[in-house]
Every structure is written in C-alpha cells, then in structure tokens.
Amino acid sequence: MSDPRAAVEGRIIEEFPEPADPWPETVQGEWRLAGIDGEPFEADYGVAISIGQDRIEFDNCQQIAWNYTHEADKITTRRTPAITIDIAPKPLPCAAPLPPQTAAMVTAIDTASEVRRTPENGIRISGGSHSVTLFSQ
C-alpha cells in the first residue's frame, strides 16, 4: 500500500527503497492525485487523472486538458481543448475558479519536463520547480 506521507515524514528511505528502474516505461493509466509540490494532497475531494496514449485529462468544467509526449525520463505537455468531438454548439468553459490545490496541479502539469517512478511505485511529474505525485487507482 502506498503512503504519500512517507516522504514528508522522512520515512521514505526506510519503508520504500528506490525503484530498480526509476524511469517509467509508460505513464498511461488511471491515476489519483497524491501530492503537489512535495506535499501530500489533502482535500475533501479527490482528483482522478486519466493519462492516455497522448493525452492527459481530469474532470473539470474549465475544459483543461493536455497533449503530451513521453520518452524515458522526459515529458512534454501542451494544453489542448478538452472537448475534441465535433458537436455544435460546443459547450463553453465554466467561469468557476479551480480550488487552489487543483490550480497548483495544473501549473505543475503545464510546466512538466521530467517523469520518474517513485519508491512507492507511483509517478512524479515535475518541472519548473513544481511537481505532482500520482498513484494508480
């Protein structure tokens, strides 16, 4: 079982040794947000992140999504419209602000340049002095 507090509490080295291969072969999958900028994600809501072959999405009315490329420890993200199906009229993004932690997650994914497997077998996407930690769902 993964423990997102282990790194913050200094138990990470004892309980979770470094992974044999720190660079994930793929980042595709269904993930949950576990940490932002090195701190555990603690909120009364969860954030599920879906990473497909070339797209990163999470449920939001602001229509935020990304296209991405991934190779070894490098990842590049680029914002893309969340609604790609051809419907008329296309729904407009909502004006509601993102909660602060979710906004920090968006900033981290916007600036992502590196991806590594965590000792707990999650992934850490980082870049631009920001990061998100994701655990599989």
GULUMTOR-182403 format. One record per residue: residue in one letter; chain; x, y, z of N, C-alpha, C, O in turn. Coordinates in steps of 0.02 Angstrom, whole numbers, plus 32768, in hexadecimal, padded with zeros to 4 digits. Layout:
BEGIN
+--------+--------+------+------+------+------+------+------+------+------+------+------+------+------+
! residu ! chaine !  n_x !  n_y !  n_z ! ca_x ! ca_y ! ca_z !  c_x !  c_y !  c_z !  o_x !  o_y !  o_z !
+--------+--------+------+------+------+------+------+------+------+------+------+------+------+------+
!      a !      A !    X !    Y !    Z !    X !    Y !    Z !    X !    Y !    Z !    X !    Y !    Z !
...
+--------+--------+------+------+------+------+------+------+------+------+------+------+------+------+
This chain:
BEGIN
+--------+--------+------+------+------+------+------+------+------+------+------+------+------+------+
! residu ! chaine !  n_x !  n_y !  n_z ! ca_x ! ca_y ! ca_z !  c_x !  c_y !  c_z !  o_x !  o_y !  o_z !
+--------+--------+------+------+------+------+------+------+------+------+------+------+------+------+
!      m !      A ! 802A ! 7FC5 ! 8000 ! 8000 ! 8000 ! 8000 ! 802C ! 803D ! 8000 ! 805D ! 8040 ! 8025 !
!      s !      A ! 801D ! 806E ! 7FD8 ! 8045 ! 80AC ! 7FD3 ! 8035 ! 80DA ! 800D ! 7FFD ! 80DD ! 8026 !
!      d !      A ! 8068 ! 80FE ! 8022 ! 8060 ! 812D ! 8059 ! 807B ! 8171 ! 8043 ! 80B7 ! 817C ! 8047 !
!      p !      A ! 804F ! 81A0 ! 802C ! 8068 ! 81E0 ! 8013 ! 8088 ! 820A ! 8049 ! 80AC ! 8239 ! 8038 !
!      r !      A ! 807E ! 81FB ! 8088 ! 809D ! 8222 ! 80BD ! 80E4 ! 820C ! 80CC ! 8109 ! 822F ! 80EE !
!      a !      A ! 80F8 ! 81D2 ! 80B2 ! 813A ! 81B7 ! 80C3 ! 8173 ! 81E7 ! 80B2 ! 81A1 ! 81EF ! 80DA !
!      a !      A ! 8170 ! 8206 ! 8077 ! 81A5 ! 8234 ! 8064 ! 81A6 ! 8272 ! 8091 ! 81DB ! 8288 ! 80A6 !
!      v !      A ! 816B ! 828C ! 80A0 ! 8167 ! 82C8 ! 80C9 ! 817F ! 82B9 ! 8110 ! 81A0 ! 82E4 ! 812F !
!      e !      A ! 8170 ! 827E ! 812A ! 8183 ! 826D ! 816E ! 81C9 ! 824F ! 8173 ! 81DF ! 823C ! 81A9 !
!      g !      A ! 81ED ! 8249 ! 813B ! 8231 ! 8230 ! 813C ! 8236 ! 81E4 ! 8141 ! 826C ! 81CB ! 814F !
!      r !      A ! 8200 ! 81C0 ! 8136 ! 8201 ! 8177 ! 813A ! 820D ! 8157 ! 80F6 ! 8210 ! 811A ! 80F2 !
!      i !      A ! 8212 ! 817E ! 80C2 ! 8214 ! 8163 ! 807E ! 824E ! 8133 ! 8073 ! 8246 ! 80FF ! 8054 !
!      i !      A ! 8289 ! 8144 ! 808C ! 82C4 ! 811A ! 8081 ! 82BC ! 80D7 ! 80A4 ! 82CC ! 80A3 ! 8087 !
!      e !      A ! 82A2 ! 80D7 ! 80E1 ! 829B ! 809A ! 8108 ! 8266 ! 806C ! 80EC ! 8271 ! 8030 ! 80E5 !
!      e !      A ! 822C ! 8087 ! 80DB ! 81F3 ! 805D ! 80C9 ! 81EE ! 804D ! 807E ! 81D3 ! 801A ! 806B !
!      f !      A ! 8209 ! 807A ! 8055 ! 8202 ! 8071 ! 800D ! 8246 ! 807A ! 7FEB ! 825A ! 80B3 ! 7FE0 !
!      p !      A ! 8268 ! 8045 ! 7FDB ! 82A9 ! 804D ! 7FBA ! 82A0 ! 806A ! 7F74 ! 826A ! 8066 ! 7F58 !
!      e !      A ! 82D5 ! 8087 ! 7F59 ! 82D3 ! 80A4 ! 7F16 ! 82BF ! 806D ! 7EE4 ! 82D6 ! 8034 ! 7EEA !
!      p !      A ! 8296 ! 807E ! 7EB3 ! 8283 ! 804C ! 7E81 ! 82BF ! 8038 ! 7E56 ! 82EC ! 8061 ! 7E4B !
!      a !      A ! 82C1 ! 7FFA ! 7E40 ! 82F8 ! 7FE3 ! 7E17 ! 82FD ! 800C ! 7DD6 ! 8334 ! 801C ! 7DBF !
!      d !      A ! 82C5 ! 801D ! 7DB9 ! 82C3 ! 8046 ! 7D7C ! 829B ! 8085 ! 7D8B ! 825E ! 8084 ! 7D8C !
!      p !      A ! 82BE ! 80BD ! 7D97 ! 829A ! 80FA ! 7DAB ! 8273 ! 811C ! 7D73 ! 824B ! 8149 ! 7D81 !
!      w !      A ! 827D ! 8107 ! 7D35 ! 8259 ! 8127 ! 7CFD ! 8221 ! 80F9 ! 7CE6 ! 822E ! 80C2 ! 7CCE !
!      p !      A ! 81E3 ! 8110 ! 7CEE ! 81AC ! 80E4 ! 7CDA ! 81AB ! 80D8 ! 7C8F ! 81B7 ! 8106 ! 7C67 !
!      e !      A ! 819D ! 809B ! 7C7C ! 8198 ! 808A ! 7C35 ! 815D ! 80AE ! 7C16 ! 815F ! 80C3 ! 7BDB !
!      t !      A ! 8128 ! 80B6 ! 7C3D ! 80EC ! 80D9 ! 7C26 ! 80CF ! 8101 ! 7C60 ! 80D7 ! 80EE ! 7C9A !
!      v !      A ! 80AD ! 8136 ! 7C50 ! 8088 ! 815B ! 7C84 ! 803D ! 8151 ! 7C7B ! 8015 ! 816E ! 7CA0 !
!      q !      A ! 802A ! 8129 ! 7C4A ! 7FE3 ! 811E ! 7C3B ! 7FC2 ! 80FA ! 7C75 ! 7FDF ! 80CE ! 7C95 !
!      g !      A ! 7F84 ! 810E ! 7C83 ! 7F5E ! 80EC ! 7CB6 ! 7F2D ! 811A ! 7CD8 ! 7F26 ! 8155 ! 7CC6 !
!      e !      A ! 7F0C ! 80FF ! 7D09 ! 7EDD ! 8125 ! 7D32 ! 7EFF ! 8132 ! 7D74 ! 7F13 ! 8104 ! 7D97 !
!      w !      A ! 7F06 ! 8172 ! 7D85 ! 7F2D ! 8187 ! 7DBF ! 7F03 ! 81B1 ! 7DEE ! 7ECF ! 81CC ! 7DDC !
!      r !      A ! 7F1A ! 81B5 ! 7E2C ! 7EFC ! 81E4 ! 7E5C ! 7F33 ! 8213 ! 7E73 ! 7F6D ! 81FE ! 7E7B !
!      l !      A ! 7F21 ! 8251 ! 7E7C ! 7F50 ! 8283 ! 7E94 ! 7F61 ! 8275 ! 7EDD ! 7F34 ! 8272 ! 7F07 !
!      a !      A ! 7FA2 ! 826C ! 7EEC ! 7FB7 ! 825C ! 7F30 ! 7FE1 ! 8294 ! 7F4F ! 7FE5 ! 8299 ! 7F8C !
!      g !      A ! 8001 ! 82BD ! 7F25 ! 802B ! 82F2 ! 7F40 ! 8036 ! 8329 ! 7F0D ! 8033 ! 831F ! 7ED1 !
!      i !      A ! 8043 ! 8365 ! 7F28 ! 8050 ! 83A0 ! 7EFF ! 808C ! 83C4 ! 7F1D ! 808D ! 83D4 ! 7F58 !
!      d !      A ! 80BE ! 83D1 ! 7EF4 ! 80FA ! 83F6 ! 7F09 ! 8118 ! 83D9 ! 7F49 ! 812D ! 83FD ! 7F76 !
!      g !      A ! 811B ! 8396 ! 7F4D ! 813B ! 8375 ! 7F85 ! 8110 ! 836D ! 7FC4 ! 8127 ! 8351 ! 7FF5 !
!      e !      A ! 80D4 ! 8386 ! 7FC3 ! 80A6 ! 8382 ! 7FFC ! 806D ! 8353 ! 7FEC ! 8057 ! 8350 ! 7FB2 !
!      p !      A ! 8054 ! 832D ! 801D ! 801A ! 8301 ! 8010 ! 7FDD ! 832A ! 7FFA ! 7FD1 ! 8361 ! 8013 !
!      f !      A ! 7FB7 ! 830D ! 7FCC ! 7F78 ! 832C ! 7FB7 ! 7F43 ! 8318 ! 7FEA ! 7F31 ! 82DD ! 7FEF !
!      e !      A ! 7F2B ! 8348 ! 8010 ! 7EF8 ! 833B ! 8043 ! 7EBE ! 836B ! 8037 ! 7EC4 ! 83A7 ! 8042 !
!      a !      A ! 7E87 ! 834F ! 8022 ! 7E4C ! 8378 ! 8015 ! 7E0F ! 834C ! 8021 ! 7E14 ! 830F ! 8027 !
!      d !      A ! 7DD5 ! 836C ! 8024 ! 7D98 ! 8346 ! 802E ! 7D7C ! 832D ! 7FEB ! 7D42 ! 8317 ! 7FE7 !
!      y !      A ! 7DA4 ! 8330 ! 7FB8 ! 7D93 ! 8315 ! 7F76 ! 7DD1 ! 82F3 ! 7F5A ! 7E09 ! 8302 ! 7F6E !
!      g !      A ! 7DC7 ! 82C6 ! 7F2B ! 7DFF ! 82A6 ! 7F0A ! 7E06 ! 82BF ! 7EC3 ! 7DD6 ! 82DB ! 7EA7 !
!      v !      A ! 7E40 ! 82B6 ! 7EA6 ! 7E4B ! 82C8 ! 7E60 ! 7E64 ! 828A ! 7E3C ! 7E9A ! 8271 ! 7E4B !
!      a !      A ! 7E3C ! 8272 ! 7E0D ! 7E4F ! 823A ! 7DE3 ! 7E6C ! 8256 ! 7DA2 ! 7E4F ! 8282 ! 7D83 !
!      i !      A ! 7EA5 ! 823B ! 7D8E ! 7EC7 ! 8251 ! 7D52 ! 7ECD ! 8216 ! 7D23 ! 7EE7 ! 81E2 ! 7D35 !
!      s !      A ! 7EB5 ! 821F ! 7CE6 ! 7EB8 ! 81EB ! 7CB3 ! 7EEF ! 81FE ! 7C82 ! 7EEE ! 8234 ! 7C64 !
!      i !      A ! 7F20 ! 81D1 ! 7C7A ! 7F56 ! 81DD ! 7C4A ! 7F51 ! 81A8 ! 7C14 ! 7F5B ! 816D ! 7C21 !
!      g !      A ! 7F40 ! 81BE ! 7BD9 ! 7F3A ! 8191 ! 7BA0 ! 7F7B ! 818F ! 7B78 ! 7FB0 ! 81A2 ! 7B91 !
!      q !      A ! 7F76 ! 8179 ! 7B3B ! 7FB1 ! 8172 ! 7B0F ! 7FD4 ! 81B5 ! 7B03 ! 8011 ! 81B7 ! 7AFF !
!      d !      A ! 7FAD ! 81EB ! 7AFD ! 7FCC ! 822C ! 7AEF ! 7FA6 ! 8266 ! 7B10 ! 7FAE ! 829F ! 7AFC !
!      r !      A ! 7F7D ! 8256 ! 7B42 ! 7F52 ! 8289 ! 7B5F ! 7F4C ! 8280 ! 7BAB ! 7F48 ! 8247 ! 7BC3 !
!      i !      A ! 7F4B ! 82B7 ! 7BCF ! 7F41 ! 82B8 ! 7C18 ! 7F01 ! 82DE ! 7C25 ! 7EF8 ! 8316 ! 7C0D !
!      e !      A ! 7ED4 ! 82C0 ! 7C4D ! 7E93 ! 82DF ! 7C5B ! 7E80 ! 82D5 ! 7CA3 ! 7E94 ! 82A4 ! 7CC3 !
!      f !      A ! 7E59 ! 8304 ! 7CBD ! 7E39 ! 82FC ! 7CFE ! 7DF5 ! 831E ! 7CF9 ! 7DEC ! 834A ! 7CCF !
!      d !      A ! 7DC7 ! 830A ! 7D23 ! 7D83 ! 8325 ! 7D20 ! 7D83 ! 836E ! 7D37 ! 7D91 ! 837C ! 7D72 !
!      n !      A ! 7D72 ! 839B ! 7D0A ! 7D6F ! 83E2 ! 7D1B ! 7D44 ! 8407 ! 7CE8 ! 7D44 ! 83F7 ! 7CAD !
!      c !      A ! 7D1E ! 8438 ! 7D01 ! 7CF2 ! 845D ! 7CD4 ! 7D17 ! 8495 ! 7CAF ! 7CFB ! 84B4 ! 7C81 !
!      q !      A ! 7D56 ! 84A2 ! 7CC2 ! 7D7E ! 84D5 ! 7CA0 ! 7D9A ! 84BB ! 7C5D ! 7DB9 ! 84E1 ! 7C38 !
!      q !      A ! 7D8F ! 847B ! 7C50 ! 7DA5 ! 845B ! 7C11 ! 7DF1 ! 845B ! 7C0A ! 7E0C ! 846A ! 7BD4 !
!      i !      A ! 7E14 ! 844B ! 7C40 ! 7E5D ! 8447 ! 7C40 ! 7E71 ! 8400 ! 7C31 ! 7E59 ! 83D1 ! 7C51 !
!      a !      A ! 7E9D ! 83F7 ! 7C00 ! 7EBA ! 83B6 ! 7BEE ! 7EFD ! 83C4 ! 7BCC ! 7F0C ! 83FD ! 7BBA !
!      w !      A ! 7F25 ! 8390 ! 7BC4 ! 7F66 ! 8398 ! 7BA5 ! 7F73 ! 8360 ! 7B73 ! 7F5C ! 8328 ! 7B7D !
!      n !      A ! 7F98 ! 8370 ! 7B3E ! 7FB9 ! 833D ! 7B16 ! 7FFE ! 8336 ! 7B34 ! 8018 ! 8365 ! 7B52 !
!      y !      A ! 801C ! 82FB ! 7B2D ! 805F ! 82F2 ! 7B49 ! 8087 ! 82C1 ! 7B20 ! 806C ! 8299 ! 7AFA !
!      t !      A ! 80C9 ! 82C5 ! 7B28 ! 80F7 ! 8292 ! 7B0E ! 8122 ! 827C ! 7B48 ! 8131 ! 82A4 ! 7B75 !
!      h !      A ! 8135 ! 823D ! 7B47 ! 815C ! 8220 ! 7B7F ! 8190 ! 81F1 ! 7B62 ! 8180 ! 81C5 ! 7B39 !
!      e !      A ! 81CF ! 81F9 ! 7B78 ! 8204 ! 81CB ! 7B65 ! 8237 ! 81C9 ! 7B9D ! 8253 ! 81FD ! 7BB0 !
!      a !      A ! 8242 ! 818E ! 7BB9 ! 826F ! 8183 ! 7BF2 ! 825B ! 81B0 ! 7C2B ! 8224 ! 81A8 ! 7C46 !
!      d !      A ! 8286 ! 81DF ! 7C3F ! 8275 ! 820B ! 7C77 ! 825A ! 824F ! 7C62 ! 8250 ! 827A ! 7C8C !
!      k !      A ! 824F ! 8259 ! 7C22 ! 8238 ! 8299 ! 7C08 ! 81EE ! 8297 ! 7BF6 ! 81D4 ! 8267 ! 7BDA !
!      i !      A ! 81CC ! 82CE ! 7C08 ! 8186 ! 82D6 ! 7BF6 ! 817C ! 831E ! 7BE1 ! 8197 ! 834C ! 7BFF !
!      t !      A ! 8154 ! 8328 ! 7BAD ! 8143 ! 836B ! 7B95 ! 80F7 ! 836E ! 7B92 ! 80D7 ! 8342 ! 7B76 !
!      t !      A ! 80DB ! 83A3 ! 7BAE ! 8092 ! 83AC ! 7BAC ! 8080 ! 83EC ! 7B87 ! 80A6 ! 841C ! 7B85 !
!      r !      A ! 8045 ! 83EB ! 7B69 ! 802B ! 8425 ! 7B45 ! 7FE0 ! 8426 ! 7B4E ! 7FBE ! 83F4 ! 7B41 !
!      r !      A ! 7FC5 ! 845F ! 7B65 ! 7F7C ! 8464 ! 7B6E ! 7F59 ! 8458 ! 7B2C ! 7F70 ! 846A ! 7AF6 !
!      t !      A ! 7F1F ! 8438 ! 7B32 ! 7EF6 ! 8429 ! 7AF8 ! 7EAD ! 842F ! 7B0D ! 7E9F ! 8426 ! 7B49 !
!      p !      A ! 7E80 ! 843C ! 7AE0 ! 7E3A ! 843F ! 7AF4 ! 7E23 ! 83FC ! 7B12 ! 7E34 ! 83C7 ! 7AF8 !
!      a !      A ! 7DFE ! 8400 ! 7B47 ! 7DE6 ! 83C3 ! 7B68 ! 7DAF ! 83A1 ! 7B3F ! 7DA7 ! 8365 ! 7B42 !
!      i !      A ! 7D8A ! 83C8 ! 7B18 ! 7D54 ! 83AC ! 7AF0 ! 7D6B ! 83A8 ! 7AA8 ! 7D73 ! 83DB ! 7A86 !
!      t !      A ! 7D77 ! 836B ! 7A91 ! 7D91 ! 8363 ! 7A4D ! 7D5E ! 8346 ! 7A1D ! 7D6A ! 8342 ! 79E1 !
!      i !      A ! 7D24 ! 8331 ! 7A37 ! 7CF1 ! 8316 ! 7A0A ! 7CD1 ! 834F ! 79E3 ! 7CCE ! 8388 ! 79FB !
!      d !      A ! 7CBA ! 8340 ! 79A9 ! 7C9C ! 8373 ! 797E ! 7C52 ! 8379 ! 798D ! 7C29 ! 8356 ! 796F !
!      i !      A ! 7C41 ! 83A5 ! 79BB ! 7BFB ! 83B1 ! 79CA ! 7BED ! 83FC ! 79C3 ! 7C1B ! 8425 ! 79CA !
!      a !      A ! 7BB0 ! 840C ! 79B5 ! 7B9E ! 8452 ! 79AE ! 7B5F ! 845E ! 79D7 ! 7B30 ! 8437 ! 79D0 !
!      p !      A ! 7B5C ! 848F ! 7A00 ! 7B95 ! 84BB ! 7A11 ! 7BC0 ! 8499 ! 7A46 ! 7BA7 ! 8472 ! 7A6F !
!      k !      A ! 7C01 ! 84A7 ! 7A44 ! 7C2E ! 848C ! 7A77 ! 7C21 ! 84B0 ! 7AB8 ! 7C17 ! 84ED ! 7AB9 !
!      p !      A ! 7C21 ! 848B ! 7AF0 ! 7C16 ! 84AC ! 7B30 ! 7C50 ! 84DC ! 7B41 ! 7C89 ! 84D0 ! 7B2F !
!      l !      A ! 7C3F ! 8511 ! 7B63 ! 7C71 ! 8542 ! 7B77 ! 7C8E ! 852E ! 7BBB ! 7C6C ! 850F ! 7BE4 !
!      p !      A ! 7CCE ! 853E ! 7BC7 ! 7CEA ! 8530 ! 7C09 ! 7CC5 ! 8557 ! 7C3F ! 7CAB ! 858D ! 7C32 !
!      c !      A ! 7CC2 ! 853B ! 7C7A ! 7CA2 ! 855E ! 7CB1 ! 7CD1 ! 8594 ! 7CCD ! 7D0D ! 8593 ! 7CC0 !
!      a !      A ! 7CB6 ! 85C2 ! 7CF1 ! 7CDD ! 85F9 ! 7D0E ! 7CF4 ! 85EA ! 7D55 ! 7D16 ! 8613 ! 7D73 !
!      a !      A ! 7CE1 ! 85B1 ! 7D6F ! 7CF2 ! 85A1 ! 7DB5 ! 7D3E ! 8599 ! 7DBC ! 7D5D ! 8577 ! 7D92 !
!      p !      A ! 7D5B ! 85B6 ! 7DEF ! 7DA3 ! 85AD ! 7DF9 ! 7DB2 ! 8566 ! 7E13 ! 7D88 ! 8548 ! 7E34 !
!      l !      A ! 7DEC ! 854D ! 7E03 ! 7E02 ! 850D ! 7E1E ! 7E14 ! 8516 ! 7E67 ! 7E2C ! 854B ! 7E7A !
!      p !      A ! 7E08 ! 84E3 ! 7E91 ! 7E21 ! 84E7 ! 7ED5 ! 7E6D ! 84F0 ! 7ED4 ! 7E8D ! 84D9 ! 7EA6 !
!      p !      A ! 7E8A ! 8511 ! 7F07 ! 7ED2 ! 8520 ! 7F06 ! 7EFF ! 84E3 ! 7EF9 ! 7F2F ! 84E9 ! 7ED2 !
!      q !      A ! 7EF1 ! 84AA ! 7F18 ! 7F1C ! 846F ! 7F0D ! 7F15 ! 8455 ! 7EC6 ! 7F46 ! 843E ! 7EA8 !
!      t !      A ! 7EDA ! 8457 ! 7EAB ! 7ED0 ! 8441 ! 7E66 ! 7EF2 ! 8471 ! 7E35 ! 7F0F ! 845B ! 7E04 !
!      a !      A ! 7EEF ! 84B1 ! 7E43 ! 7F12 ! 84E3 ! 7E1A ! 7F5E ! 84D6 ! 7E1C ! 7F80 ! 84DD ! 7DEA !
!      a !      A ! 7F78 ! 84C4 ! 7E57 ! 7FC0 ! 84B4 ! 7E5D ! 7FD1 ! 8476 ! 7E34 ! 8007 ! 8472 ! 7E16 !
!      m !      A ! 7FA4 ! 8445 ! 7E33 ! 7FAE ! 8409 ! 7E0A ! 7FB2 ! 841C ! 7DC0 ! 7FDD ! 8404 ! 7D9C !
!      v !      A ! 7F84 ! 8447 ! 7DAA ! 7F83 ! 845D ! 7D64 ! 7FC5 ! 8480 ! 7D53 ! 7FE2 ! 8474 ! 7D1E !
!      t !      A ! 7FDD ! 84AC ! 7D7F ! 801D ! 84CE ! 7D73 ! 8056 ! 849B ! 7D6D ! 8080 ! 84A2 ! 7D41 !
!      a !      A ! 8056 ! 8469 ! 7D98 ! 808B ! 8436 ! 7D96 ! 808A ! 8410 ! 7D54 ! 80BE ! 8404 ! 7D36 !
!      i !      A ! 804E ! 83FE ! 7D3C ! 804A ! 83D9 ! 7CFD ! 805B ! 8407 ! 7CC3 ! 807A ! 83F2 ! 7C92 !
!      d !      A ! 8047 ! 8447 ! 7CC7 ! 8058 ! 8477 ! 7C93 ! 80A4 ! 847D ! 7C8A ! 80BC ! 8484 ! 7C52 !
!      t !      A ! 80CA ! 8479 ! 7CC0 ! 8112 ! 8484 ! 7CBE ! 813B ! 8443 ! 7CBF ! 8178 ! 8445 ! 7CC6 !
!      a !      A ! 811A ! 840A ! 7CB8 ! 813B ! 83C9 ! 7CBD ! 8172 ! 83C0 ! 7C89 ! 816B ! 83D2 ! 7C4F !
!      s !      A ! 81AA ! 83A2 ! 7CA0 ! 81E0 ! 8391 ! 7C73 ! 8200 ! 834E ! 7C84 ! 8226 ! 8332 ! 7C5C !
!      e !      A ! 81F2 ! 8333 ! 7CC0 ! 8211 ! 82F4 ! 7CD5 ! 81DD ! 82C8 ! 7CF7 ! 81AE ! 82E1 ! 7D17 !
!      v !      A ! 81E5 ! 8287 ! 7CEF ! 81BA ! 8257 ! 7D11 ! 81E6 ! 8220 ! 7D2D ! 8212 ! 8206 ! 7D0B !
!      r !      A ! 81D9 ! 820E ! 7D6C ! 81FE ! 81D8 ! 7D8E ! 81CD ! 81AD ! 7DB5 ! 8199 ! 81C4 ! 7DCC !
!      r !      A ! 81E0 ! 816E ! 7DBC ! 81BA ! 8141 ! 7DE6 ! 81CD ! 8150 ! 7E2E ! 8208 ! 815B ! 7E3D !
!      t !      A ! 819C ! 8150 ! 7E5B ! 81AB ! 815C ! 7EA2 ! 81BA ! 811A ! 7EC4 ! 81A8 ! 80E5 ! 7EAA !
!      p !      A ! 81DA ! 811C ! 7EFE ! 81E6 ! 80DE ! 7F23 ! 81A6 ! 80B9 ! 7F34 ! 81A7 ! 807C ! 7F3C !
!      e !      A ! 816E ! 80DD ! 7F3B ! 812D ! 80BD ! 7F4A ! 810B ! 80A1 ! 7F0C ! 80D2 ! 808A ! 7F10 !
!      n !      A ! 812D ! 80A4 ! 7ED2 ! 8114 ! 808C ! 7E92 ! 80DF ! 80B9 ! 7E73 ! 80B6 ! 80A2 ! 7E4B !
!      g !      A ! 80E1 ! 80F8 ! 7E85 ! 80B8 ! 812A ! 7E62 ! 80E4 ! 814C ! 7E2E ! 8119 ! 8132 ! 7E1D !
!      i !      A ! 80CE ! 8184 ! 7E14 ! 80F8 ! 81AC ! 7DE8 ! 80F8 ! 81F4 ! 7E01 ! 80C7 ! 820D ! 7E1B !
!      r !      A ! 8132 ! 8215 ! 7DF8 ! 8139 ! 825B ! 7E09 ! 8149 ! 8280 ! 7DC8 ! 817B ! 8273 ! 7DA7 !
!      i !      A ! 811C ! 82AE ! 7DB6 ! 8125 ! 82D8 ! 7D7B ! 813B ! 831C ! 7D94 ! 811A ! 833A ! 7DBE !
!      s !      A ! 8174 ! 8335 ! 7D7B ! 818E ! 8373 ! 7D95 ! 81AD ! 839E ! 7D5F ! 81B9 ! 8388 ! 7D26 !
!      g !      A ! 81B8 ! 83DD ! 7D71 ! 81D7 ! 840D ! 7D45 ! 81C5 ! 8453 ! 7D5B ! 8190 ! 845D ! 7D78 !
!      g !      A ! 81F0 ! 8483 ! 7D4D ! 81E1 ! 84C8 ! 7D5F ! 81D8 ! 84D2 ! 7DAA ! 81B0 ! 84FC ! 7DBE !
!      s !      A ! 81FB ! 84AC ! 7DD3 ! 81F7 ! 84AD ! 7E1C ! 81B3 ! 8498 ! 7E38 ! 81A2 ! 84A8 ! 7E71 !
!      h !      A ! 818C ! 8473 ! 7E11 ! 814C ! 8459 ! 7E27 ! 814A ! 840E ! 7E1A ! 8170 ! 83F4 ! 7DF1 !
!      s !      A ! 811E ! 83EB ! 7E3E ! 8118 ! 83A3 ! 7E32 ! 80D3 ! 838A ! 7E48 ! 80B1 ! 83A9 ! 7E71 !
!      v !      A ! 80C0 ! 8351 ! 7E2B ! 8085 ! 832C ! 7E42 ! 809A ! 82E4 ! 7E4B ! 80C2 ! 82C9 ! 7E24 !
!      t !      A ! 807F ! 82C5 ! 7E7F ! 808A ! 827E ! 7E8B ! 8048 ! 825B ! 7E80 ! 8014 ! 826F ! 7E9B !
!      l !      A ! 804A ! 8226 ! 7E58 ! 800E ! 8201 ! 7E46 ! 8016 ! 81B9 ! 7E5A ! 804C ! 819C ! 7E51 !
!      f !      A ! 7FE1 ! 819B ! 7E75 ! 7FDF ! 8154 ! 7E84 ! 7FA8 ! 8135 ! 7E5A ! 7F75 ! 8154 ! 7E4C !
!      s !      A ! 7FB3 ! 80F7 ! 7E46 ! 7F83 ! 80D5 ! 7E1D ! 7F42 ! 80C9 ! 7E43 ! 7F43 ! 80BE ! 7E80 !
!      q !      A ! 7F0B ! 80CA ! 7E1F ! 7EC9 ! 80BF ! 7E3E ! 7EB7 ! 8076 ! 7E3D ! 7E81 ! 8063 ! 7E55 !
+--------+--------+------+------+------+------+------+------+------+------+------+------+------+------+
